[in-house]
């Protein structure tokens, strides 16, 4: 390749030389640029340099010996100009084509680099997610068992409280690492609601007062107004405030003071967190928001920390289009000021449901021993679908006295067990081999054998999109690990009670009209199919539960458990009720006699028909006919 390009340059040089030089050769010297351009595609820089050097030396030589070159009269001036123009145009076109190819190459390189960076970011995000999931699972067991041991063993109460405290600190660090991964990958979204921000900030502030009491720190909350109805992201704002307050508590000495002030300034909602702690040196104030940075010095290293909290705080503030600043004097104290956009409430905004009050109410209700005892003798069947044996062991230890517990080790096994056994309630993990919790939930809710079963997703995936995905797939509750065992118990009891209230409509066979409630509509479809099969076979005296199960593609146990969950009557009683309701309708609206009506609803024995009819309505078919005729005569007389 190099020899070819050098040969082309030599040919161009030969003709230029014998045609009188650069100015009289018709621009043939320009054609020597072609091998020079082609040499740019070489991967060997020495070859490229050699090609350029040969061309450069040729030009210099031709310019120096121009007066001594022969052939200056070969081309006329006009012909020479024409060839110059053509050669220049040809070389320009070639240069343009090469430029386009170079641009395309550079574009492809940039695109591949962007894709590579995205793959790296996605890999990092998956790594963070997997690591945090592995952290959360043992933390669930540690915190749960430590909390149980604290109540049951007074001698180890202090040790257990230390375990719980350190476990929560580790959990906080895990959550911060996960937040960092989301911020780096750009997957952290803003989910705003509209509400009065003051009660919310007070709630977050009060959560930190417990830790301040341990150091005898006085805390004070103040606001210029008691009502700021604005749009804000509660999850991000809670993280920002909690990080600033915990940081202030950490570096404020015993007996110190911390205050939080909220006010409006221009188009901003502002809050300040002020302490009288050790302060930050002026030269360090610009770097405290850097990741993993910690202020050095003997006085400031008394407290631990990973240097993540303030970094996350700044990035969350920036995500919310706000600013954060710090003022501090060593030995006097520090003031952090956060300013966020003041966006007034609009009619289209979603109103905040006070989830925090709801959580507190769950906890308060869970304190009732009477409530926790519900179901001990009720034989409720709980299916636990979890691939971690430690979590399974902890759940069984918590609820073995309240439920009959069955266990599946993965989603596929859990789905099979749920369809075959039809439990009363299911607790499932999300991240499992074979079939994850979202897919499992969707399949169970789409199957009329299991659609009525309340499903609680218990998982380490605490982000809002995962919660929304779980609820969209039909989950009745979404609880994040580590969970509070009393809260989970209350949620299970409430879901079971809610099911009983929702499905009272199926006790008497009146559920022939569809509900607008999507939860009830699924069960309406089941009963609509059931009623259709029963009504089509009312005249068949041999129609039985076995035949009904075959028509519904269910086993006897599945049909029995489905009825037990949705009604207070058996399937046989349900069939009998529909038969008698149809018989009553025929007696009232037709001229058929009692024997004919009995045959019509599958009862060939008049005595059996009369007995069942009386058991159902409290009077015999004969009494009903006499009463109906008297009523008709009265109506006609009027």
PyMOL commands that set and color helices and strands:
alter all, ss='L'
color gray80, all
select helices_A, chain A and resi 2-18+28-41+45-64+66-68+77-152+154-185+197-214+234-250+282-284+309-319+355-366+369-372+389-399+411-421+437-446+464-472+485-506+518-536+545-552+556-566+571-589+594-600+606-617+621-637
alter helices_A, ss='H'
color red, helices_A
select strands_A, chain A and resi 193-196+218-223+229-232+257-265+268-275+323-329+333-341+381-385+404-408+425-428+454-459+477-480
alter strands_A, ss='S'
color yellow, strands_A
deselect
rebuild
show_as cartoon
